[in-house]
Amino acid sequence: VKAGQEYIYTVRAYNVQDGETVWSSYDTTGKSQIRLETPHISSISNVDGGLKISWNKITGTGMYRVYRRTETSGWSNLGD
């Protein structure tokens, strides 16, 4: 998907056995969603008691969630 492009999604249930038999109808209007741009970290600095992380502001964003990982671990949520 492309950032800034609106996409419309819907879902329909099918028979698990053959993937062909339709078990439901679908919402013909669907649900639209616009993919937001990807924020990029502009700076990280040490401050008293932790780190200060700055990134570019993305228009249409209500909040951001910060994650971290090590070379051997997966991503963990630090907070919103």
Secondary structure in CASP SS format (residue, H / E / C, confidence):
PFRMAT SS
TARGET T0000
AUTHOR 0000-0000-0000
METHOD secondary structure of the structure
MODEL  1
V C 1.00
K C 1.00
A C 1.00
G C 1.00
Q C 1.00
E E 1.00
Y E 1.00
I E 1.00
Y E 1.00
T C 1.00
V C 1.00
R C 1.00
A C 1.00
Y E 1.00
N C 1.00
V C 1.00
Q C 1.00
D C 1.00
G C 1.00
E C 1.00
T C 1.00
V E 1.00
W C 1.00
S C 1.00
S C 1.00
Y C 1.00
D C 1.00
T C 1.00
T C 1.00
G C 1.00
K E 1.00
S E 1.00
Q E 1.00
I E 1.00
R C 1.00
L C 1.00
E C 1.00
T C 1.00
P C 1.00
H C 1.00
I E 1.00
S E 1.00
S E 1.00
I E 1.00
S E 1.00
N E 1.00
V E 1.00
D C 1.00
G C 1.00
G E 1.00
L E 1.00
K E 1.00
I E 1.00
S E 1.00
W E 1.00
N C 1.00
K C 1.00
I C 1.00
T C 1.00
G C 1.00
T C 1.00
G C 1.00
M C 1.00
Y C 1.00
R C 1.00
V E 1.00
Y E 1.00
R E 1.00
R C 1.00
T C 1.00
E C 1.00
T C 1.00
S C 1.00
G C 1.00
W C 1.00
S E 1.00
N E 1.00
L E 1.00
G E 1.00
D C 1.00
END
